Amino acid sequence: MSILDTNTVDGMGLQKDGRELRLLLTDHLDWNDEKEHLLILQEKINVYILFYESQQYKQCDSNYAKAPIEYVVIEIHSKYALPSLAIQFLEHVQEQINELGIIVECHITGDGTDEN
C-alpha cells in the first residue's frame, strides 16, 4: 500500500489500552511537483478521516470492534523531508480535524534526498 492507493488505509494498529487507533500512511513520493503531491496527500487523508468517522475499522477485526477507541492518530511516514508548504498544509489539516479526535503525526523515514 502507498499514498497512491487513495482508497485504502496502508496499515493500522491499536494501542494496548484500546483507546488509540493508529492509521499508517506511507508516502514515498518526492516533492518535485508540490501541488500534485499535496492533492494526493489531501485525498488520502480524507479517506482516513472517513474511515475513522464511519467506524469502518470495526469491520476489520473483532478487537477493533470491541475497543473503546477515543481518538485516532494518522501517522504519516514520508520518505522525503516536507517542504514548508506541506508543513503549513498539515498544520491547517490538524486545526480542522482536531475536534474530531484526530491527530496528525509526520515522520521522515528516508534520508530526505531525491535519488534521481
C-alpha positions, -999 to +999 in steps of 0.1 A: +000+000+000+011+036-005-001+071-008-011+063-044-036+037-032-061+065-023-090+043-014-072+022+012-056+025+046-020+015+044-019+000+079-035+003+113-029-007+149-044-004+183-027+007+214-028-019+242-054+000+262-076+002+231-082+039+233-059+049+205-062+038+169-031+044+147-035+046+109-004+044+089+000+064+058+032+057+037+044+084+014+073+075-009+068+104-034+093+132-038+082+168-037+092+179-072+056+186-080+044+200-047+009+209-059+002+174-072+017+158-041-004+179-018-036+169-037-028+132-034-020+137+003-052+156+009-072+128-009-055+101+012-061+120+045-098+125+036-101+087+031-086+081+066-109+107+082-139+089+066-126+055+076-125+067+112-157+087+113-177+059+097-161+034+120-150+011+092-122-002+113-148-022+133-153-044+103-116-053+101-112-073+133-133-081+164-106-065+185-112-031+168-150-035+172-147-041+209-120-014+216-130+017+235-113+039+208-113+076+219-091+091+192-070+083+161-035+092+151-028+094+113+008+085+113+024+097+080+058+082+071+074+102+044+105+092+025+114+128+019+115+159+040+084+180+038+087+215+022+073+244+041+041+244+020+034+208+031+041+216+067+017+245+065-009+222+049-006+196+076-009+223+103-041+235+087-054+200+085-047+195+122-066+226+131-096+214+110-097+178+124-087+184+160-123+185+172-129+151+156-104+135+179-078+130+151-041+138+154-017+140+125+019+130+130+046+131+104+079+111+104+106+113+078+117+077+072+141+081+043+173+101+042+153+130+027+172+132-005+160+126-040+176+096-057+172+110-092 
